[in-house]
């Protein structure tokens, strides 16, 4: 039985590694190149699958070589691909630059991801109405995301919805917030969506409080090496800070946020005995493991790579 459904994107990641990121208008020599499978939807789905979750991905790929290879890869990875269609266009692509210190810059071209329609979501409603957790991002059409959220909340009220609002959108339909159980954003996305500065943890806390007023049940802001802050109206808007543990010599931070979301989805779907605070902490630590390898999904840990004690209450 599929416990986690993901409505989202597939991207082919084309990554250049260099000692530093180039300045505006500058060309520099890189140190290596890597092609990897990415897209926030597929990333989060694969991250949860590698921890042992039964997952389904609702997405669109192109009919190009990349699209055909990606679908085979996802099938071999254990993802239910019944509702991944291939459209007569190019697959989505992400152009990524990564510096030696782990910093990155990313440009995405949505391609086939723009083909994810309401009809395709309707065809996949068998999963949306039964899954314990359904995950969304903003790399596919927003109207489709809202339509799928509406199906989840009207036909599967006990299921949890996680919206990773990336790339961020300044103005959203209020209905989208109301259908979101957990909104997860990083500092930059929080700044765009709240209209408030987020350069310090205190500023992020103010942005979080404003985001809560939009109607979400819980808001999480990821802070990179500083960990995460989170709160909900049920906790009287008391903000908790899960501080990040120092990671020496991070290799590549691309995809770490998706590992956090995928891990959290897995823990919410499978570990009902674990407190929410513990789930946040464990998700942070699993994400930290992923930044010690190059690449996107190629860096995502399997359950066997995670210390057994970490998944215990």
ChimeraX attribute file (.defattr): number of C-alpha atoms within 10 A of each C-alpha:
attribute: neighborCount
match mode: 1-to-1
recipient: residues
	/A:1	10
	/A:2	17
	/A:3	21
	/A:4	29
	/A:5	28
	/A:6	29
	/A:7	31
	/A:8	27
	/A:9	31
	/A:10	32
	/A:11	30
	/A:12	22
	/A:13	23
	/A:14	19
	/A:15	23
	/A:16	20
	/A:17	22
	/A:18	19
	/A:19	14
	/A:20	17
	/A:21	21
	/A:22	16
	/A:23	8
	/A:24	6
	/A:25	5
	/A:26	7
	/A:27	9
	/A:28	11
	/A:29	11
	/A:30	16
	/A:31	11
	/A:32	10
	/A:33	15
	/A:34	13
	/A:35	14
	/A:36	18
	/A:37	22
	/A:38	27
	/A:39	26
	/A:40	28
	/A:41	27
	/A:42	27
	/A:43	27
	/A:44	33
	/A:45	33
	/A:46	30
	/A:47	31
	/A:48	30
	/A:49	23
	/A:50	21
	/A:51	20
	/A:52	15
	/A:53	24
	/A:54	21
	/A:55	24
	/A:56	30
	/A:57	28
	/A:58	27
	/A:59	27
	/A:60	29
	/A:61	31
	/A:62	23
	/A:63	17
	/A:64	14
	/A:65	10
	/A:66	17
	/A:67	24
	/A:68	14
	/A:69	13
	/A:70	21
	/A:71	20
	/A:72	11
	/A:73	13
	/A:74	19
	/A:75	12
	/A:76	10
	/A:77	12
	/A:78	16
	/A:79	23
	/A:80	19
	/A:81	16
	/A:82	12
	/A:83	17
	/A:84	20
	/A:85	18
	/A:86	20
	/A:87	19
	/A:88	11
	/A:89	15
	/A:90	19
	/A:91	27
	/A:92	25
	/A:93	22
	/A:94	20
	/A:95	16
	/A:96	18
	/A:97	22
	/A:98	27
	/A:99	20
	/A:100	16
	/A:101	15
	/A:102	21
	/A:103	15
	/A:104	18
	/A:105	13
	/A:106	13
	/A:107	11
	/A:108	16
	/A:109	16
	/A:110	21
	/A:111	20
	/A:112	26
	/A:113	27
	/A:114	20
	/A:115	21
	/A:116	25
	/A:117	19
	/A:118	16
	/A:119	11
	/A:120	18
	/A:121	22
	/A:122	15
	/A:123	12
	/A:124	20
	/A:125	17
	/A:126	11
	/A:127	26
	/A:128	31
	/A:129	21
	/A:130	20
	/A:131	25
	/A:132	22
	/A:133	29
	/A:134	27
	/A:135	26
	/A:136	27
	/A:137	25
	/A:138	20
	/A:139	26
	/A:140	26
	/A:141	18
	/A:142	19
	/A:143	14
	/A:144	22
	/A:145	24
	/A:146	19
	/A:147	16
	/A:148	25
	/A:149	28
	/A:150	17
	/A:151	18
	/A:152	25
	/A:153	19
	/A:154	12
	/A:155	14
	/A:156	18
	/A:157	14
	/A:158	14
	/A:159	19
	/A:160	21
	/A:161	25
	/A:162	24
	/A:163	25
	/A:164	26
	/A:165	18
	/A:166	17
	/A:167	17
	/A:168	19
	/A:169	13
	/A:170	12
	/A:171	9
	/A:172	12
	/A:173	11
	/A:174	11
	/A:175	14
	/A:176	19
	/A:177	21
	/A:178	15
	/A:179	24
	/A:180	26
	/A:181	20
	/A:182	21
	/A:183	22
	/A:184	24
	/A:185	24
	/A:186	21
	/A:187	22
	/A:188	18
	/A:189	21
	/A:190	29
	/A:191	21
	/A:192	17
	/A:193	20
	/A:194	20
	/A:195	13
	/A:196	15
	/A:197	16
	/A:198	22
	/A:199	11
	/A:200	10
	/A:201	16
	/A:202	11
	/A:203	14
	/A:204	25
	/A:205	21
	/A:206	15
	/A:207	22
	/A:208	29
	/A:209	19
	/A:210	17
	/A:211	21
	/A:212	20
	/A:213	13
	/A:214	16
	/A:215	18
	/A:216	21
	/A:217	18
	/A:218	21
	/A:219	28
	/A:220	24
	/A:221	24
	/A:222	25
	/A:223	22
	/A:224	17
	/A:225	13
	/A:226	14
	/A:227	19
	/A:228	24
	/A:229	20
	/A:230	23
	/A:231	22
	/A:232	21
	/A:233	15
	/A:234	9
	/A:235	10
	/A:236	8
	/A:237	16
	/A:238	12
	/A:239	17
	/A:240	15
	/A:241	20
	/A:242	18
	/A:243	15
	/A:244	17
	/A:245	13
	/A:246	11
	/A:247	12
	/A:248	7
	/A:249	11
	/A:250	18
	/A:251	20
	/A:252	23
	/A:253	24
	/A:254	26
	/A:255	24
	/A:256	25
	/A:257	25
	/A:258	26
	/A:259	32
	/A:260	26
	/A:261	27
	/A:262	32
	/A:263	29
	/A:264	26
	/A:265	30
	/A:266	28
	/A:267	25
	/A:268	20
	/A:269	20
	/A:270	17
	/A:271	16
	/A:272	10
	/A:273	10
	/A:274	14
	/A:275	13
	/A:276	14
	/A:277	12
	/A:278	16
	/A:279	21
	/A:280	22
	/A:281	21
	/A:282	20
	/A:283	22
	/A:284	27
	/A:285	19
	/A:286	27
	/A:287	25
	/A:288	24
	/A:289	18
	/A:290	28
	/A:291	24
	/A:292	18
	/A:293	17
	/A:294	21
	/A:295	27
	/A:296	27
	/A:297	24
	/A:298	14
	/A:299	23
	/A:300	28
	/A:301	22
	/A:302	16
	/A:303	16
	/A:304	10
	/A:305	12
	/A:306	14
	/A:307	10
	/A:308	9
	/A:309	7
	/A:310	13
	/A:311	16
	/A:312	11
	/A:313	11
